[in-house]
């Protein structure tokens, strides 16, 4: 019954994909020039495991037609074409009326003279040769316009067994594109169940030093996707194979990451990275990954330990006041405060007992939803009383803010102005 249901879901997904107007127009337009078009890669894989993302799936298609010729034909058919990677055979095709629906159409190709990042591309007409230059067996699938699935390297069997397998010799595949080191772990985090194959493990270990040749942006993009699957087994495997040390130059804190996962608190990749790495490597890793300014600041904030006093307040009923201080005076977003609390709690206690973990979960929810009114007085009110020197204005504002926050944001404008007048008169 379960198998019948799975087949039904797969057939339904196929029908939805094959029924989309854009792929059908691409297929029809190139068919007039005797060029077959097939769906390929991730879109076929995800259909066959019932995980295709709707309503806007990522659609990759392939054809033996050279990219410039295909682009001209599709433009003549009324489609919008963007030469996103035409040197490597890829164009992006859209319906003018629905630019949200896109197809990445790539010409069959073989790669030559690779250096770990770049390759000399030759356009070919051999579907099997095109499949053989792809990274993993699960990504070498094709589906014809009639819905027939072609699986030249046993990718479906590997998916069913939870095996992430390089096509051919893993040393060769990694040498062609070093980013495949991180792609392996991303796909293992999503699909991996079986133990890593010895030949693959050896190839990854041998290639770890080549990570330095990769751009930080490409590594960061893969890590973000890997963290989204929350796989302790994958992150631990990366550590055992020397990938983290090659990237950071230091150890990582696997036990802390395990504690984060055990808390079952919603978190993003930046928080996962912050809990994993030592504070001493934060700045260097942020530069290596070319993180944005906001990302770099978030990493540093979450990784820097909060004081015992701050933690006590943030885990108490007065958490809103401390959130205000961090946000208003230090410019922290609430998500960074939540991350800092979580990481400080983990570093202090390791795996929290369930009662403390439950309290932390509840408090993090409150912190992320913290709100406070606008301060009822501002610098203009102080200037209106004849104070014009900036330092003085700032001093009065700070005193008023401290009172307002300590009183739970309750004092109204009239009360605050009375306090301000008293302060000025006293000075």
Long-range contacts (C-beta under 8 A, 24 or more apart in sequence): 6-50, 9-50, 10-47, 10-48, 10-50, 11-147, 13-47, 13-50, 13-52, 14-47, 14-143, 14-147, 15-147, 16-52, 16-54, 17-43, 17-47, 17-52, 17-57, 17-59, 18-145, 18-147, 20-59, 20-101, 21-95, 21-101, 22-59, 22-79, 22-93, 22-94, 22-95, 22-98, 22-101, 22-102, 22-103, 23-59, 23-61, 23-103, 25-77, 25-78, 25-79, 25-95, 26-61, 26-74, 26-79, 26-93, 26-103, 26-105, 27-145, 28-77, 29-73, 29-74, 29-76, 29-77, 29-79, 30-63, 30-65, 30-70, 30-73, 30-74, 32-73, 33-65, 33-69, 33-73, 35-63, 35-64, 35-65, 35-70, 36-63, 36-64, 36-144, 36-145, 37-61, 37-62, 37-63, 37-105, 37-145, 38-62, 38-63, 38-127, 38-142, 38-143, 38-144, 38-145, 38-150, 39-142, 39-143, 40-106, 40-141, 40-142, 40-143, 41-134, 41-139, 41-140, 41-141, 42-139, 43-143, 44-141, 44-142, 44-143, 44-149, 45-138, 45-139, 45-141, 45-155, 45-159, 47-143, 48-141, 48-149, 48-156, 48-159, 49-159, 56-100, 56-101, 58-104, 59-102, 59-103, 59-104, 60-103, 60-104, 60-105, 60-106, 61-103, 61-104, 61-105, 61-106, 62-105, 62-106, 62-107, 62-108, 62-127, 62-130, 62-142, 63-105, 63-106, 63-107, 63-108, 64-107, 64-108, 64-123, 64-124, 64-125, 64-127, 65-107, 66-107, 66-123, 67-91, 67-105, 67-106, 67-107, 67-123, 70-105, 70-107, 74-105, 87-121, 88-121, 89-121, 89-123, 109-133, 111-176, 114-175, 114-176, 114-177, 116-175, 116-176, 116-177, 116-178, 116-210, 116-213, 117-177, 117-178, 117-179, 117-213, 117-214, 119-176, 119-177, 127-152, 128-152, 131-167, 132-167, 132-168, 133-176, 134-167, 135-166, 135-167, 135-173, 135-177, 135-180, 135-183, 135-184, 136-164, 136-165, 136-166, 136-167, 136-183, 136-184, 136-187, 137-165, 137-166, 137-167, 138-164, 138-165, 138-187, 138-191, 139-187, 140-167, 159-191, 161-193, 161-194, 162-191, 162-192, 162-193, 162-194, 163-192, 163-193, 163-194, 163-197, 164-188, 164-191, 164-192, 164-196, 164-200, 165-197, 165-200, 166-200, 166-203, 169-199, 169-203, 170-199, 170-200, 170-203, 170-204, 171-203, 171-206, 171-207, 174-203, 174-204, 174-207, 174-210, 175-207, 178-207, 178-210, 178-211, 178-213, 178-214, 179-214, 179-218, 179-219, 179-222, 181-207, 181-208, 181-210, 181-211, 181-243, 182-214, 182-218, 182-219, 182-222, 182-223, 182-226, 183-222, 185-222, 185-226, 185-234, 185-237, 185-238, 185-243, 186-222, 186-225, 186-226, 186-229, 188-231, 188-234, 188-237, 189-226, 189-229, 189-230, 189-231, 189-234, 190-229, 190-231, 192-231, 192-233, 192-234, 196-237, 201-241, 204-241, 204-243, 205-241, 205-242, 208-241, 208-242, 208-243, 208-245, 208-246, 209-246, 211-243, 211-246, 211-247, 212-246, 215-290, 216-287, 216-288, 216-289, 216-290, 216-291, 217-289, 217-290, 219-247, 219-288, 219-289, 220-289, 220-290, 220-291, 223-269, 223-273, 223-289, 224-269, 227-268, 227-269, 227-272, 227-273, 228-269, 230-261, 232-257, 232-258, 232-261, 235-276, 244-276, 247-285, 247-288, 248-277, 248-281, 248-284, 248-285, 249-281, 249-284, 250-277, 250-278, 250-280, 250-281, 251-278, 252-276, 252-277, 252-278, 253-277, 253-278, 255-350, 255-351, 256-343, 256-346, 256-347, 256-350, 258-351, 259-346, 259-350, 259-351, 259-352, 260-342, 260-343, 260-346, 262-351, 262-357, 263-342, 263-346, 263-352, 263-357, 263-360, 263-361, 264-361, 265-342, 265-360, 265-361, 265-364, 267-339, 267-342, 268-335, 270-295, 270-298, 270-299, 270-302, 270-339, 271-302, 271-339, 271-342, 271-343, 273-299, 274-298, 274-299, 274-302, 274-303, 274-339, 274-343, 275-302, 275-342, 275-343, 275-346, 277-303, 279-303, 279-304, 279-305, 297-336, 298-333, 298-335, 298-336, 298-339, 301-332, 301-336, 301-339, 301-340, 302-336, 302-339, 302-340, 302-343, 303-343, 304-340, 305-344, 305-347, 306-340, 306-341, 306-344, 311-341, 311-344, 311-345, 311-348, 314-341, 314-363, 314-367, 315-341, 315-359, 315-360, 315-363, 319-363, 319-366, 319-367, 319-370, 320-370, 320-371, 320-372, 320-408, 320-409, 321-405, 321-406, 321-408, 323-367, 323-370, 323-372, 324-370, 324-372, 324-405, 324-409, 325-405, 328-401, 334-367, 334-368, 334-370, 335-368, 337-367, 338-364, 338-367, 338-368, 341-367, 372-409, 373-409, 375-400, 375-401, 375-404, 376-404, 376-411, 376-412, 376-413, 376-416, 377-413, 377-416, 377-417, 377-420, 381-417, 381-420, 382-420, 385-420, 385-421, 385-424, 387-424, 396-420, 396-423, 396-424, 399-423
